[in-house]
Amino acid sequence: TLLEEGKSFEIVAIEVGKVEKDANLSLGSHARKDLIPELSEPAFRLKKGAISKAIKSPFVWHVLRVKTIEPGVTPKFKDIRDKIAAEIAHNRAIESLYAISTELEDRLASGATFEEAGKELNLSTLHLENVSAEGKTPDGKMAKGLPDIEEFLPTAFDTADGEESTLVETKDGRLFILR
């Protein structure tokens, strides 16, 4: 093969694999459990610097090259305690938000207005009228009280008149639903 003849891994990927010239060919560092089964066993049998034969996965064909081998590490509990606590808190918050969103959807489905449902669930509501997709009022000024949420206006204009959007999670972790 071309690799055995001394051509570089990157050149062969471009010429044979039709990979773009600037493509990132690195999978990075992974534990065996992080790779799909079709790749994990062949990858972990290779020695440093070795290149695998072609491997078929459910997705595509792969050729692997091992650049480095790092020994596995089992972290000490004291070193990851804060991370675990934060993850548990995050999961509990998500569960709580899901329960609130379900309750909100139930109240809206039973005929409550956004304002009534929001008040019953202690959620803030906002009423906006005559706002363009750019966030401007009919006189061309920026609308007052518009949420500082990148996803808000696109969601508003993608939601049919009189319908409710799905519950949207913003990039910064806030949630909203709109009609």
C-alpha positions in Angstrom: 0.0 0.0 0.0 0.9 3.7 -0.3 1.5 3.9 3.5 3.9 0.9 3.4 5.8 2.7 0.5 6.4 5.6 2.8 3.7 8.1 1.8 2.5 10.2 4.7 -0.8 9.3 6.4 -2.1 12.8 5.5 -1.2 12.5 1.8 -2.8 9.1 1.6 -6.0 10.4 3.3 -6.2 13.2 0.8 -5.4 11.1 -2.3 -7.1 7.9 -1.6 -9.7 8.8 1.1 -10.7 12.0 -0.7 -10.4 13.9 2.6 -10.2 17.7 2.3 -6.7 19.1 2.5 -7.3 21.0 5.9 -9.4 18.2 7.5 -8.6 17.3 11.1 -7.6 13.6 10.9 -7.1 13.2 14.7 -9.6 11.4 16.9 -7.7 12.7 19.9 -7.0 10.6 23.0 -9.7 8.0 23.9 -10.3 5.2 26.4 -11.3 1.9 24.9 -14.9 2.4 26.1 -15.1 5.7 24.2 -14.7 4.2 20.8 -17.2 2.2 18.8 -16.5 -1.6 19.1 -15.4 -1.9 15.5 -12.6 0.6 16.2 -11.8 0.0 19.9 -10.3 -3.5 19.6 -8.1 -2.8 16.5 -7.0 0.6 17.9 -5.9 -0.9 21.3 -4.0 -3.7 19.6 -1.8 -1.3 17.7 1.6 -0.2 19.0 2.8 3.4 19.0 3.3 4.6 15.5 1.5 1.7 13.9 -1.1 2.0 11.2 -4.1 -0.4 11.0 -5.5 -2.2 8.0 -8.8 -0.8 6.6 -11.6 -1.2 9.1 -15.3 -1.1 8.2 -17.7 0.4 10.7 -21.4 1.0 10.3 -20.5 4.5 9.2 -17.5 4.4 6.8 -14.1 2.8 6.3 -11.3 3.8 8.8 -7.6 3.6 8.8 -6.1 4.2 12.3 -2.7 5.5 13.3 -1.5 5.5 16.9 0.5 8.6 17.7 0.8 8.1 21.4 -0.2 5.7 24.1 -1.1 7.0 27.5 -1.6 4.8 30.5 -5.1 4.8 31.9 -5.7 6.6 35.2 -8.3 6.1 37.8 -8.9 9.4 39.5 -9.1 9.7 43.3 -12.6 10.6 44.7 -11.3 13.7 46.4 -10.1 15.0 43.0 -13.4 14.6 41.3 -15.9 15.2 44.2 -16.8 18.7 43.1 -17.3 17.6 39.5 -19.6 14.8 40.6 -21.6 17.1 42.9 -22.0 19.7 40.1 -23.2 16.9 37.8 -25.7 15.7 40.3 -27.0 19.2 40.9 -27.2 19.8 37.2 -29.2 16.6 36.7 -31.5 17.4 39.5 -32.1 20.9 38.0 -32.9 19.4 34.6 -35.4 17.0 36.3 -37.0 19.9 38.1 -37.2 21.9 34.9 -38.7 19.0 33.1 -41.4 18.7 35.8 -42.2 22.4 35.6 -42.3 22.3 31.8 -44.7 19.3 32.0 -46.9 21.1 34.5 -46.8 24.3 32.3 -47.8 22.3 29.2 -50.6 20.5 31.2 -52.0 23.9 32.4 -51.9 25.4 28.9 -53.5 22.3 27.4 -56.4 22.6 30.0 -57.1 26.1 28.8 -55.0 28.4 31.0 -53.4 31.4 29.5 -49.6 31.8 29.6 -50.1 34.5 32.2 -52.4 32.3 34.4 -50.1 29.3 34.1 -47.0 31.4 34.7 -48.5 32.9 37.8 -49.6 29.5 39.2 -46.2 28.1 38.7 -44.3 31.2 39.8 -42.8 31.7 36.3 -42.1 35.1 34.8 -44.0 36.0 31.6 -43.5 38.7 29.0 -45.9 40.2 26.5 -44.5 41.8 23.4 -46.3 43.2 20.4 -45.3 44.4 17.0 -41.7 43.3 17.1 -39.8 42.5 13.8 -37.4 39.6 13.4 -34.6 42.1 14.0 -36.2 43.1 17.3 -37.5 46.5 16.2 -40.8 48.2 16.7 -42.8 49.7 13.7 -41.0 53.0 14.3 -37.7 51.4 13.7 -36.5 51.5 17.3 -35.3 48.5 19.3 -38.1 46.9 21.3 -38.0 47.5 25.0 -38.0 44.5 27.3 -36.9 42.0 24.6 -35.2 39.1 26.2 -31.4 39.0 25.8 -31.7 35.5 24.3 -30.1 34.7 20.9 -32.7 32.0 20.2 -35.8 34.0 21.1 -36.6 35.9 17.9 -35.8 33.1 15.5 -38.1 30.8 17.6 -40.8 33.4 17.7 -40.8 33.8 13.9 -40.6 30.0 13.3 -43.6 29.4 15.6 -47.0 29.5 13.8 -49.4 32.3 14.9 -51.4 31.2 18.0 -49.2 28.1 18.5 -46.8 27.4 21.3 -43.1 26.8 20.6 -41.4 23.7 22.1 -39.5 24.3 25.3 -36.2 25.9 24.2 -32.9 25.6 26.1 -30.6 28.6 25.4 -26.8 28.4 25.0 -26.4 29.8 28.5 -28.8 27.2 30.0 -32.0 29.3 30.3 -35.3 27.8 29.1 -38.3 29.5 27.5 -41.5 28.7 25.7 -43.5 31.2 23.7 -46.8 31.7 21.9 
